[in-house]
Amino acid sequence: MPEETTLRFAVVQSTMRHDPTNADELRAGGAELRDFMRQAAAAGARLVHFTEGAICFPSKSIMSSLGPDEVGASDWTKAQWSVLQSELDQINALARELGIWVVIPSVHQLPEGRPHNSMYVVSDEGKVVARYDERTLSTTKVKWMYTPGKQPVTFDVDGFRFGLALGLDVLFPELFVEYDGLGADGVLVSYATHRVSGHEHIAVQARGCAVNNTSWISLAVPASPEAGLAAGVVDPRGEWVAQAPLDGSPALAVTDVHHAETTQVGREFRRRTRERINS
């Protein structure tokens, strides 16, 4: 692939909503994302990346079967699944209309048991072509809310390969090493802060993963001024090349990614070195 090949990329810092039992909240979340998709397409982006729980990041208290004052097993029958699906369907249709790819995290309902915390990859034809299910899961998520995923997922756009990471995946470098071995040019990380301060270390983790694997990292986070985080894209040398405002306002960051020579050279070096030290 020629070095000059580029892909215009957009990462979104959107409003966080927490109540999947509230149809109006779900509709508002979907409408905001579709507006950002239009902005991204107008800026020439081919791929748009959203944060964890972009339409809605369910609150453990709201979903608790024991009521909002005591956390227990989530009662997912309370969620407005048909409204959520309608919003996702509209996002798919708009992706086709605009001719762009979209990575949209959402809760994925299963026939039985707890749902997955997932990321959908929607093609420029408006079709869901891949789904990644969060593998790591916080203690709350795995104990009360979700079924963990089991495998990495990559997808290809215009000659670029991307891996997917969600939630606390960003804290586990081995997942990014795994994507390095799968030939990913970059990893799209969606991370929700849930209105908690002191998340600056997540940006450090993202930059470290970029440098360690000489890959692009996109970090999509909520619009949350107290979190100390901003959505953005990190290049293979660990430098921010685009960032949304640090004031936590909803915004879009757009940049061009390219096939960096350092990625291929670094990957080959890491492969040889691991073979040598593990032999």
Sequence and secondary structure as in RCSB ss.txt:
>XXXX:A:sequence
MPEETTLRFAVVQSTMRHDPTNADELRAGGAELRDFMRQAAAAGARLVHFTEGAICFPSKSIMSSLGPDEVGASD
WTKAQWSVLQSELDQINALARELGIWVVIPSVHQLPEGRPHNSMYVVSDEGKVVARYDERTLSTTKVKWMYTPGK
QPVTFDVDGFRFGLALGLDVLFPELFVEYDGLGADGVLVSYATHRVSGHEHIAVQARGCAVNNTSWISLAVPASP
EAGLAAGVVDPRGEWVAQAPLDGSPALAVTDVHHAETTQVGREFRRRTRERINS
>XXXX:A:secstr
  TT EEEEEEEE      TT HHHHHHHHHHHHHHHHHHHHTT SEEE  TTSS    HHHHBTT TTS  SB 
GGGS HHHHHHHHHHHHHHHHHHT EEEEEEEE  SSSS EEEEEEE TTS EEEEEE SS  HHIIIII     
S  EEEETTEEEEEEEGGGGG HHHHHHHHHTT SEEEEE   TT S  HHHHHHHHHHHHHTT EEEEE    T
TTT   EEE TTS EEEE  TT   EEEEEEEE  HHHHHHHHHHHHHHHHHH 
